């Protein structure tokens, strides 16, 4: 099920710092947000791509990986 997303790792990098990304299968997004797109995943367990260097997660929303800097989820623990 997640195979296609994992395969993408080979060609993707962080658009901000160009580092390699890590696939995160389950992340519970539960922050308050005014962003219409991020509201769709609030309280839900999602998958995404993590950049350890930037400490951000690029979420997969409705099966679409979103690589927009202003739609990322900040990770407190890196
Ligand atoms: Zn980065």
PDB file of the backbone (N, CA, C, O) and the ligand in Angstrom, with CONECT records:
HET     ZN  A 101       1
ATOM      1  N   UNK A   1       0.830  -1.212   0.000  1.00  0.00           N
ATOM      2  CA  UNK A   1       0.000   0.000   0.000  1.00  0.00           C
ATOM      3  C   UNK A   1       0.862   1.258   0.000  1.00  0.00           C
ATOM      4  O   UNK A   1       0.576   2.225  -0.707  1.00  0.00           O
ATOM      5  N   UNK A   2       1.928   1.227   0.812  1.00  0.00           N
ATOM      6  CA  UNK A   2       2.805   2.397   0.873  1.00  0.00           C
ATOM      7  C   UNK A   2       3.978   2.301  -0.092  1.00  0.00           C
ATOM      8  O   UNK A   2       4.843   3.176  -0.123  1.00  0.00           O
ATOM      9  N   UNK A   3       3.997   1.236  -0.876  1.00  0.00           N
ATOM     10  CA  UNK A   3       5.143   0.984  -1.750  1.00  0.00           C
ATOM     11  C   UNK A   3       5.430   2.156  -2.687  1.00  0.00           C
ATOM     12  O   UNK A   3       6.580   2.560  -2.860  1.00  0.00           O
ATOM     13  N   UNK A   4       4.377   2.691  -3.281  1.00  0.00           N
ATOM     14  CA  UNK A   4       4.594   3.793  -4.229  1.00  0.00           C
ATOM     15  C   UNK A   4       5.209   5.014  -3.544  1.00  0.00           C
ATOM     16  O   UNK A   4       6.002   5.743  -4.141  1.00  0.00           O
ATOM     17  N   UNK A   5       4.830   5.223  -2.280  1.00  0.00           N
ATOM     18  CA  UNK A   5       5.374   6.375  -1.574  1.00  0.00           C
ATOM     19  C   UNK A   5       6.835   6.148  -1.203  1.00  0.00           C
ATOM     20  O   UNK A   5       7.648   7.072  -1.220  1.00  0.00           O
ATOM     21  N   UNK A   6       7.152   4.893  -0.865  1.00  0.00           N
ATOM     22  CA  UNK A   6       8.534   4.578  -0.491  1.00  0.00           C
ATOM     23  C   UNK A   6       9.441   4.641  -1.721  1.00  0.00           C
ATOM     24  O   UNK A   6      10.589   5.077  -1.635  1.00  0.00           O
ATOM     25  N   UNK A   7       8.920   4.205  -2.850  1.00  0.00           N
ATOM     26  CA  UNK A   7       9.704   4.282  -4.086  1.00  0.00           C
ATOM     27  C   UNK A   7      10.041   5.724  -4.457  1.00  0.00           C
ATOM     28  O   UNK A   7      11.091   5.998  -5.038  1.00  0.00           O
ATOM     29  N   UNK A   8       9.157   6.619  -4.122  1.00  0.00           N
ATOM     30  CA  UNK A   8       9.396   8.037  -4.423  1.00  0.00           C
ATOM     31  C   UNK A   8      10.619   8.593  -3.696  1.00  0.00           C
ATOM     32  O   UNK A   8      11.228   9.567  -4.139  1.00  0.00           O
ATOM     33  N   UNK A   9      10.969   7.965  -2.578  1.00  0.00           N
ATOM     34  CA  UNK A   9      12.112   8.451  -1.796  1.00  0.00           C
ATOM     35  C   UNK A   9      13.384   8.513  -2.628  1.00  0.00           C
ATOM     36  O   UNK A   9      14.251   9.358  -2.402  1.00  0.00           O
ATOM     37  N   UNK A  10      13.483   7.607  -3.593  1.00  0.00           N
ATOM     38  CA  UNK A  10      14.698   7.565  -4.406  1.00  0.00           C
ATOM     39  C   UNK A  10      14.895   8.819  -5.253  1.00  0.00           C
ATOM     40  O   UNK A  10      16.023   9.190  -5.576  1.00  0.00           O
ATOM     41  N   UNK A  11      13.800   9.457  -5.605  1.00  0.00           N
ATOM     42  CA  UNK A  11      13.933  10.627  -6.482  1.00  0.00           C
ATOM     43  C   UNK A  11      13.652  11.948  -5.768  1.00  0.00           C
ATOM     44  O   UNK A  11      13.893  13.024  -6.315  1.00  0.00           O
ATOM     45  N   UNK A  12      13.142  11.854  -4.546  1.00  0.00           N
ATOM     46  CA  UNK A  12      12.786  13.079  -3.841  1.00  0.00           C
ATOM     47  C   UNK A  12      13.881  13.536  -2.890  1.00  0.00           C
ATOM     48  O   UNK A  12      14.653  12.735  -2.363  1.00  0.00           O
ATOM     49  N   UNK A  13      13.924  14.836  -2.688  1.00  0.00           N
ATOM     50  CA  UNK A  13      14.722  15.369  -1.597  1.00  0.00           C
ATOM     51  C   UNK A  13      13.967  16.561  -1.027  1.00  0.00           C
ATOM     52  O   UNK A  13      12.988  17.034  -1.604  1.00  0.00           O
ATOM     53  N   UNK A  14      14.438  17.029   0.103  1.00  0.00           N
ATOM     54  CA  UNK A  14      13.785  18.172   0.739  1.00  0.00           C
ATOM     55  C   UNK A  14      13.913  19.399  -0.165  1.00  0.00           C
ATOM     56  O   UNK A  14      15.027  19.775  -0.531  1.00  0.00           O
ATOM     57  N   UNK A  15      12.802  20.025  -0.529  1.00  0.00           N
ATOM     58  CA  UNK A  15      12.881  21.191  -1.407  1.00  0.00           C
ATOM     59  C   UNK A  15      13.559  22.390  -0.749  1.00  0.00           C
ATOM     60  O   UNK A  15      13.963  23.336  -1.425  1.00  0.00           O
ATOM     61  N   UNK A  16      13.675  22.340   0.550  1.00  0.00           N
ATOM     62  CA  UNK A  16      14.283  23.466   1.260  1.00  0.00           C
ATOM     63  C   UNK A  16      15.801  23.324   1.402  1.00  0.00           C
ATOM     64  O   UNK A  16      16.544  24.278   1.170  1.00  0.00           O
ATOM     65  N   UNK A  17      16.255  22.118   1.788  1.00  0.00           N
ATOM     66  CA  UNK A  17      17.691  21.961   2.053  1.00  0.00           C
ATOM     67  C   UNK A  17      18.348  20.881   1.189  1.00  0.00           C
ATOM     68  O   UNK A  17      19.559  20.674   1.267  1.00  0.00           O
ATOM     69  N   UNK A  18      17.547  20.192   0.363  1.00  0.00           N
ATOM     70  CA  UNK A  18      18.034  19.145  -0.548  1.00  0.00           C
ATOM     71  C   UNK A  18      18.531  17.875   0.145  1.00  0.00           C
ATOM     72  O   UNK A  18      19.159  17.028  -0.490  1.00  0.00           O
ATOM     73  N   UNK A  19      18.255  17.740   1.428  1.00  0.00           N
ATOM     74  CA  UNK A  19      18.633  16.509   2.126  1.00  0.00           C
ATOM     75  C   UNK A  19      17.709  15.368   1.731  1.00  0.00           C
ATOM     76  O   UNK A  19      16.621  15.584   1.199  1.00  0.00           O
ATOM     77  N   UNK A  20      18.164  14.146   2.001  1.00  0.00           N
ATOM     78  CA  UNK A  20      17.302  12.990   1.785  1.00  0.00           C
ATOM     79  C   UNK A  20      16.134  13.028   2.761  1.00  0.00           C
ATOM     80  O   UNK A  20      16.222  13.598   3.849  1.00  0.00           O
ATOM     81  N   UNK A  21      15.050  12.411   2.345  1.00  0.00           N
ATOM     82  CA  UNK A  21      13.858  12.366   3.183  1.00  0.00           C
ATOM     83  C   UNK A  21      13.648  10.961   3.717  1.00  0.00           C
ATOM     84  O   UNK A  21      14.176   9.987   3.181  1.00  0.00           O
ATOM     85  N   UNK A  22      12.864  10.877   4.789  1.00  0.00           N
ATOM     86  CA  UNK A  22      12.535   9.596   5.403  1.00  0.00           C
ATOM     87  C   UNK A  22      11.020   9.429   5.350  1.00  0.00           C
ATOM     88  O   UNK A  22      10.275  10.363   5.648  1.00  0.00           O
ATOM     89  N   UNK A  23      10.568   8.234   4.970  1.00  0.00           N
ATOM     90  CA  UNK A  23       9.124   8.003   4.932  1.00  0.00           C
ATOM     91  C   UNK A  23       8.613   7.693   6.327  1.00  0.00           C
ATOM     92  O   UNK A  23       9.129   6.801   7.000  1.00  0.00           O
ATOM     93  N   UNK A  24       7.612   8.420   6.755  1.00  0.00           N
ATOM     94  CA  UNK A  24       6.979   8.189   8.053  1.00  0.00           C
ATOM     95  C   UNK A  24       5.597   7.604   7.783  1.00  0.00           C
ATOM     96  O   UNK A  24       4.755   8.232   7.141  1.00  0.00           O
ATOM     97  N   UNK A  25       5.381   6.402   8.279  1.00  0.00           N
ATOM     98  CA  UNK A  25       4.115   5.734   7.955  1.00  0.00           C
ATOM     99  C   UNK A  25       2.943   6.292   8.758  1.00  0.00           C
ATOM    100  O   UNK A  25       1.846   6.481   8.234  1.00  0.00           O
ATOM    101  N   UNK A  26       3.198   6.549  10.035  1.00  0.00           N
ATOM    102  CA  UNK A  26       2.090   7.019  10.869  1.00  0.00           C
ATOM    103  C   UNK A  26       2.494   8.215  11.706  1.00  0.00           C
ATOM    104  O   UNK A  26       3.435   8.152  12.497  1.00  0.00           O
ATOM    105  N   UNK A  27       1.778   9.290  11.523  1.00  0.00           N
ATOM    106  CA  UNK A  27       2.008  10.496  12.324  1.00  0.00           C
ATOM    107  C   UNK A  27       0.649  11.096  12.642  1.00  0.00           C
ATOM    108  O   UNK A  27      -0.154  11.359  11.746  1.00  0.00           O
ATOM    109  N   UNK A  28       0.403  11.308  13.926  1.00  0.00           N
ATOM    110  CA  UNK A  28      -0.871  11.903  14.328  1.00  0.00           C
ATOM    111  C   UNK A  28      -0.745  13.419  14.337  1.00  0.00           C
ATOM    112  O   UNK A  28      -0.027  13.997  15.153  1.00  0.00           O
ATOM    113  N   UNK A  29      -1.452  14.042  13.418  1.00  0.00           N
ATOM    114  CA  UNK A  29      -1.415  15.510  13.350  1.00  0.00           C
ATOM    115  C   UNK A  29      -2.546  16.063  14.192  1.00  0.00           C
ATOM    116  O   UNK A  29      -3.719  15.824  13.904  1.00  0.00           O
ATOM    117  N   UNK A  30      -2.197  16.798  15.226  1.00  0.00           N
ATOM    118  CA  UNK A  30      -3.246  17.266  16.126  1.00  0.00           C
ATOM    119  C   UNK A  30      -3.010  18.699  16.576  1.00  0.00           C
ATOM    120  O   UNK A  30      -3.301  19.057  17.718  1.00  0.00           O
ATOM    121  N   UNK A  31      -2.484  19.510  15.679  1.00  0.00           N
ATOM    122  CA  UNK A  31      -2.242  20.904  16.032  1.00  0.00           C
ATOM    123  C   UNK A  31      -3.368  21.780  15.502  1.00  0.00           C
ATOM    124  O   UNK A  31      -4.006  21.466  14.497  1.00  0.00           O
ATOM    125  N   UNK A  32      -3.593  22.875  16.196  1.00  0.00           N
ATOM    126  CA  UNK A  32      -4.565  23.837  15.685  1.00  0.00           C
ATOM    127  C   UNK A  32      -3.983  24.541  14.478  1.00  0.00           C
ATOM    128  O   UNK A  32      -2.826  24.962  14.483  1.00  0.00           O
ATOM    129  N   UNK A  33      -4.791  24.664  13.454  1.00  0.00           N
ATOM    130  CA  UNK A  33      -4.316  25.317  12.243  1.00  0.00           C
ATOM    131  C   UNK A  33      -5.448  26.071  11.573  1.00  0.00           C
ATOM    132  O   UNK A  33      -6.609  25.669  11.637  1.00  0.00           O
ATOM    133  N   UNK A  34      -5.095  27.156  10.940  1.00  0.00           N
ATOM    134  CA  UNK A  34      -6.080  27.912  10.165  1.00  0.00           C
ATOM    135  C   UNK A  34      -5.980  27.549   8.689  1.00  0.00           C
ATOM    136  O   UNK A  34      -6.755  28.024   7.859  1.00  0.00           O
ATOM    137  N   UNK A  35      -5.010  26.696   8.386  1.00  0.00           N
ATOM    138  CA  UNK A  35      -4.789  26.333   6.993  1.00  0.00           C
ATOM    139  C   UNK A  35      -5.855  25.349   6.518  1.00  0.00           C
ATOM    140  O   UNK A  35      -6.059  24.301   7.130  1.00  0.00           O
ATOM    141  N   UNK A  36      -6.521  25.689   5.441  1.00  0.00           N
ATOM    142  CA  UNK A  36      -7.638  24.868   4.947  1.00  0.00           C
ATOM    143  C   UNK A  36      -7.196  23.452   4.579  1.00  0.00           C
ATOM    144  O   UNK A  36      -7.926  22.485   4.800  1.00  0.00           O
ATOM    145  N   UNK A  37      -6.009  23.344   4.021  1.00  0.00           N
ATOM    146  CA  UNK A  37      -5.527  22.019   3.624  1.00  0.00           C
ATOM    147  C   UNK A  37      -5.159  21.180   4.850  1.00  0.00           C
ATOM    148  O   UNK A  37      -5.516  20.005   4.938  1.00  0.00           O
ATOM    149  N   UNK A  38      -4.454  21.786   5.776  1.00  0.00           N
ATOM    150  CA  UNK A  38      -4.034  21.052   6.975  1.00  0.00           C
ATOM    151  C   UNK A  38      -5.211  20.717   7.888  1.00  0.00           C
ATOM    152  O   UNK A  38      -5.151  19.753   8.652  1.00  0.00           O
ATOM    153  N   UNK A  39      -6.282  21.510   7.810  1.00  0.00           N
ATOM    154  CA  UNK A  39      -7.488  21.212   8.601  1.00  0.00           C
ATOM    155  C   UNK A  39      -8.066  19.844   8.238  1.00  0.00           C
ATOM    156  O   UNK A  39      -8.682  19.177   9.069  1.00  0.00           O
ATOM    157  N   UNK A  40      -7.859  19.442   6.994  1.00  0.00           N
ATOM    158  CA  UNK A  40      -8.397  18.156   6.529  1.00  0.00           C
ATOM    159  C   UNK A  40      -7.789  16.969   7.245  1.00  0.00           C
ATOM    160  O   UNK A  40      -8.400  15.903   7.320  1.00  0.00           O
ATOM    161  N   UNK A  41      -6.580  17.149   7.776  1.00  0.00           N
ATOM    162  CA  UNK A  41      -5.901  16.013   8.408  1.00  0.00           C
ATOM    163  C   UNK A  41      -5.826  16.159   9.920  1.00  0.00           C
ATOM    164  O   UNK A  41      -5.227  15.314  10.585  1.00  0.00           O
ATOM    165  N   UNK A  42      -6.412  17.199  10.475  1.00  0.00           N
ATOM    166  CA  UNK A  42      -6.341  17.399  11.920  1.00  0.00           C
ATOM    167  C   UNK A  42      -7.017  16.243  12.657  1.00  0.00           C
ATOM    168  O   UNK A  42      -8.142  15.851  12.348  1.00  0.00           O
ATOM    169  N   UNK A  43      -6.288  15.711  13.646  1.00  0.00           N
ATOM    170  CA  UNK A  43      -6.804  14.594  14.427  1.00  0.00           C
ATOM    171  C   UNK A  43      -6.680  13.260  13.735  1.00  0.00           C
ATOM    172  O   UNK A  43      -7.146  12.242  14.248  1.00  0.00           O
ATOM    173  N   UNK A  44      -6.060  13.257  12.581  1.00  0.00           N
ATOM    174  CA  UNK A  44      -5.921  12.020  11.816  1.00  0.00           C
ATOM    175  C   UNK A  44      -4.484  11.522  11.813  1.00  0.00           C
ATOM    176  O   UNK A  44      -3.527  12.280  11.972  1.00  0.00           O
ATOM    177  N   UNK A  45      -4.381  10.213  11.623  1.00  0.00           N
ATOM    178  CA  UNK A  45      -3.061   9.607  11.476  1.00  0.00           C
ATOM    179  C   UNK A  45      -2.723   9.618   9.987  1.00  0.00           C
ATOM    180  O   UNK A  45      -3.438   9.041   9.168  1.00  0.00           O
ATOM    181  N   UNK A  46      -1.635  10.275   9.661  1.00  0.00           N
ATOM    182  CA  UNK A  46      -1.265  10.404   8.255  1.00  0.00           C
ATOM    183  C   UNK A  46       0.138   9.844   8.022  1.00  0.00           C
ATOM    184  O   UNK A  46       0.860   9.524   8.966  1.00  0.00           O
ATOM    185  N   UNK A  47       0.500   9.733   6.766  1.00  0.00           N
ATOM    186  CA  UNK A  47       1.867   9.406   6.392  1.00  0.00           C
ATOM    187  C   UNK A  47       2.498  10.662   5.800  1.00  0.00           C
ATOM    188  O   UNK A  47       1.810  11.618   5.444  1.00  0.00           O
ATOM    189  N   UNK A  48       3.822  10.631   5.705  1.00  0.00           N
ATOM    190  CA  UNK A  48       4.471  11.798   5.125  1.00  0.00           C
ATOM    191  C   UNK A  48       5.955  11.575   4.969  1.00  0.00           C
ATOM    192  O   UNK A  48       6.475  10.488   5.217  1.00  0.00           O
ATOM    193  N   UNK A  49       6.622  12.633   4.553  1.00  0.00           N
ATOM    194  CA  UNK A  49       8.067  12.590   4.356  1.00  0.00           C
ATOM    195  C   UNK A  49       8.727  13.548   5.330  1.00  0.00           C
ATOM    196  O   UNK A  49       8.375  14.725   5.417  1.00  0.00           O
ATOM    197  N   UNK A  50       9.695  13.010   6.060  1.00  0.00           N
ATOM    198  CA  UNK A  50      10.354  13.810   7.083  1.00  0.00           C
ATOM    199  C   UNK A  50      11.734  14.257   6.630  1.00  0.00           C
ATOM    200  O   UNK A  50      12.501  13.478   6.065  1.00  0.00           O
ATOM    201  N   UNK A  51      12.036  15.522   6.888  1.00  0.00           N
ATOM    202  CA  UNK A  51      13.396  16.015   6.731  1.00  0.00           C
ATOM    203  C   UNK A  51      13.957  16.217   8.132  1.00  0.00           C
ATOM    204  O   UNK A  51      13.491  17.073   8.885  1.00  0.00           O
ATOM    205  N   UNK A  52      14.969  15.411   8.470  1.00  0.00           N
ATOM    206  CA  UNK A  52      15.555  15.486   9.813  1.00  0.00           C
ATOM    207  C   UNK A  52      16.293  16.797  10.038  1.00  0.00           C
ATOM    208  O   UNK A  52      16.342  17.319  11.152  1.00  0.00           O
ATOM    209  N   UNK A  53      16.861  17.313   8.970  1.00  0.00           N
ATOM    210  CA  UNK A  53      17.642  18.541   9.080  1.00  0.00           C
ATOM    211  C   UNK A  53      16.746  19.755   9.354  1.00  0.00           C
ATOM    212  O   UNK A  53      17.035  20.564  10.235  1.00  0.00           O
ATOM    213  N   UNK A  54      15.670  19.867   8.597  1.00  0.00           N
ATOM    214  CA  UNK A  54      14.740  20.994   8.779  1.00  0.00           C
ATOM    215  C   UNK A  54      13.731  20.738   9.898  1.00  0.00           C
ATOM    216  O   UNK A  54      13.035  21.652  10.341  1.00  0.00           O
ATOM    217  N   UNK A  55      13.662  19.472  10.352  1.00  0.00           N
ATOM    218  CA  UNK A  55      12.683  19.074  11.375  1.00  0.00           C
ATOM    219  C   UNK A  55      11.251  19.399  10.944  1.00  0.00           C
ATOM    220  O   UNK A  55      10.460  19.972  11.694  1.00  0.00           O
ATOM    221  N   UNK A  56      10.960  19.011   9.718  1.00  0.00           N
ATOM    222  CA  UNK A  56       9.606  19.196   9.215  1.00  0.00           C
ATOM    223  C   UNK A  56       9.116  17.921   8.533  1.00  0.00           C
ATOM    224  O   UNK A  56       9.901  17.084   8.088  1.00  0.00           O
ATOM    225  N   UNK A  57       7.803  17.806   8.469  1.00  0.00           N
ATOM    226  CA  UNK A  57       7.172  16.669   7.807  1.00  0.00           C
ATOM    227  C   UNK A  57       6.323  17.210   6.650  1.00  0.00           C
ATOM    228  O   UNK A  57       5.490  18.100   6.819  1.00  0.00           O
ATOM    229  N   UNK A  58       6.569  16.639   5.480  1.00  0.00           N
ATOM    230  CA  UNK A  58       5.729  16.968   4.335  1.00  0.00           C
ATOM    231  C   UNK A  58       4.588  15.955   4.311  1.00  0.00           C
ATOM    232  O   UNK A  58       4.825  14.769   4.080  1.00  0.00           O
ATOM    233  N   UNK A  59       3.374  16.395   4.542  1.00  0.00           N
ATOM    234  CA  UNK A  59       2.271  15.436   4.697  1.00  0.00           C
ATOM    235  C   UNK A  59       1.757  14.880   3.372  1.00  0.00           C
ATOM    236  O   UNK A  59       1.841  15.528   2.328  1.00  0.00           O
ATOM    237  N   UNK A  60       1.224  13.665   3.445  1.00  0.00           N
ATOM    238  CA  UNK A  60       0.489  13.113   2.309  1.00  0.00           C
ATOM    239  C   UNK A  60      -0.992  13.331   2.631  1.00  0.00           C
ATOM    240  O   UNK A  60      -1.540  12.725   3.552  1.00  0.00           O
ATOM    241  N   UNK A  61      -1.615  14.202   1.858  1.00  0.00           N
ATOM    242  CA  UNK A  61      -3.004  14.578   2.123  1.00  0.00           C
ATOM    243  C   UNK A  61      -3.887  14.077   0.991  1.00  0.00           C
ATOM    244  O   UNK A  61      -3.711  14.447  -0.169  1.00  0.00           O
ATOM    245  N   UNK A  62      -4.844  13.225   1.354  1.00  0.00           N
ATOM    246  CA  UNK A  62      -5.736  12.618   0.356  1.00  0.00           C
ATOM    247  C   UNK A  62      -4.925  11.969  -0.775  1.00  0.00           C
ATOM    248  O   UNK A  62      -5.206  12.136  -1.961  1.00  0.00           O
ATOM    249  N   UNK A  63      -3.899  11.217  -0.336  1.00  0.00           N
ATOM    250  CA  UNK A  63      -3.029  10.432  -1.219  1.00  0.00           C
ATOM    251  C   UNK A  63      -2.061  11.258  -2.062  1.00  0.00           C
ATOM    252  O   UNK A  63      -1.360  10.715  -2.916  1.00  0.00           O
ATOM    253  N   UNK A  64      -2.021  12.559  -1.826  1.00  0.00           N
ATOM    254  CA  UNK A  64      -1.107  13.418  -2.578  1.00  0.00           C
ATOM    255  C   UNK A  64       0.010  13.931  -1.660  1.00  0.00           C
ATOM    256  O   UNK A  64      -0.269  14.634  -0.689  1.00  0.00           O
ATOM    257  N   UNK A  65       1.256  13.592  -1.955  1.00  0.00           N
ATOM    258  CA  UNK A  65       2.360  14.174  -1.179  1.00  0.00           C
ATOM    259  C   UNK A  65       2.439  15.688  -1.437  1.00  0.00           C
ATOM    260  O   UNK A  65       2.511  16.138  -2.581  1.00  0.00           O
ATOM    261  N   UNK A  66       2.425  16.443  -0.357  1.00  0.00           N
ATOM    262  CA  UNK A  66       2.418  17.904  -0.476  1.00  0.00           C
ATOM    263  C   UNK A  66       3.796  18.448  -0.112  1.00  0.00           C
ATOM    264  O   UNK A  66       4.230  18.357   1.036  1.00  0.00           O
ATOM    265  N   UNK A  67       4.469  19.008  -1.098  1.00  0.00           N
ATOM    266  CA  UNK A  67       5.829  19.510  -0.880  1.00  0.00           C
ATOM    267  C   UNK A  67       5.875  21.037  -0.934  1.00  0.00           C
ATOM    268  O   UNK A  67       6.692  21.634  -1.636  1.00  0.00           O
ATOM    269  N   UNK A  68       4.989  21.630  -0.185  1.00  0.00           N
ATOM    270  CA  UNK A  68       4.966  23.089  -0.093  1.00  0.00           C
ATOM    271  C   UNK A  68       5.442  23.476   1.306  1.00  0.00           C
ATOM    272  O   UNK A  68       4.959  22.962   2.315  1.00  0.00           O
ATOM    273  N   UNK A  69       6.400  24.395   1.332  1.00  0.00           N
ATOM    274  CA  UNK A  69       7.005  24.760   2.612  1.00  0.00           C
ATOM    275  C   UNK A  69       5.964  25.286   3.612  1.00  0.00           C
ATOM    276  O   UNK A  69       6.078  25.026   4.810  1.00  0.00           O
ATOM    277  N   UNK A  70       4.971  26.009   3.141  1.00  0.00           N
ATOM    278  CA  UNK A  70       3.987  26.546   4.088  1.00  0.00           C
ATOM    279  C   UNK A  70       2.903  25.542   4.476  1.00  0.00           C
ATOM    280  O   UNK A  70       1.986  25.881   5.225  1.00  0.00           O
ATOM    281  N   UNK A  71       2.999  24.318   3.978  1.00  0.00           N
ATOM    282  CA  UNK A  71       2.052  23.268   4.382  1.00  0.00           C
ATOM    283  C   UNK A  71       2.742  22.173   5.199  1.00  0.00           C
ATOM    284  O   UNK A  71       2.173  21.104   5.421  1.00  0.00           O
ATOM    285  N   UNK A  72       3.952  22.443   5.637  1.00  0.00           N
ATOM    286  CA  UNK A  72       4.672  21.410   6.383  1.00  0.00           C
ATOM    287  C   UNK A  72       4.252  21.390   7.849  1.00  0.00           C
ATOM    288  O   UNK A  72       3.687  22.348   8.377  1.00  0.00           O
ATOM    289  N   UNK A  73       4.552  20.264   8.477  1.00  0.00           N
ATOM    290  CA  UNK A  73       4.275  20.104   9.911  1.00  0.00           C
ATOM    291  C   UNK A  73       5.610  20.168  10.641  1.00  0.00           C
ATOM    292  O   UNK A  73       6.534  19.414  10.335  1.00  0.00           O
ATOM    293  N   UNK A  74       5.700  21.060  11.592  1.00  0.00           N
ATOM    294  CA  UNK A  74       6.956  21.189  12.345  1.00  0.00           C
ATOM    295  C   UNK A  74       7.057  20.079  13.385  1.00  0.00           C
ATOM    296  O   UNK A  74       6.119  19.820  14.139  1.00  0.00           O
ATOM    297  N   UNK A  75       8.222  19.431  13.407  1.00  0.00           N
ATOM    298  CA  UNK A  75       8.442  18.319  14.325  1.00  0.00           C
ATOM    299  C   UNK A  75       9.297  18.792  15.488  1.00  0.00           C
ATOM    300  O   UNK A  75      10.431  19.231  15.302  1.00  0.00           O
ATOM    301  N   UNK A  76       8.741  18.699  16.693  1.00  0.00           N
ATOM    302  CA  UNK A  76       9.480  19.182  17.859  1.00  0.00           C
ATOM    303  C   UNK A  76      10.684  18.316  18.173  1.00  0.00           C
ATOM    304  O   UNK A  76      11.719  18.809  18.622  1.00  0.00           O
ATOM    305  N   UNK A  77      10.542  17.012  17.930  1.00  0.00           N
ATOM    306  CA  UNK A  77      11.619  16.089  18.300  1.00  0.00           C
ATOM    307  C   UNK A  77      12.548  15.759  17.138  1.00  0.00           C
ATOM    308  O   UNK A  77      13.378  14.856  17.241  1.00  0.00           O
ATOM    309  N   UNK A  78      12.416  16.460  16.072  1.00  0.00           N
ATOM    310  CA  UNK A  78      13.315  16.295  14.961  1.00  0.00           C
ATOM    311  C   UNK A  78      13.055  15.081  14.103  1.00  0.00           C
ATOM    312  O   UNK A  78      13.769  14.850  13.127  1.00  0.00           O
TER     313      UNK A  78
HETATM  314 ZN    ZN A 101      15.234  19.960   4.714  1.00  0.00          ZN
END
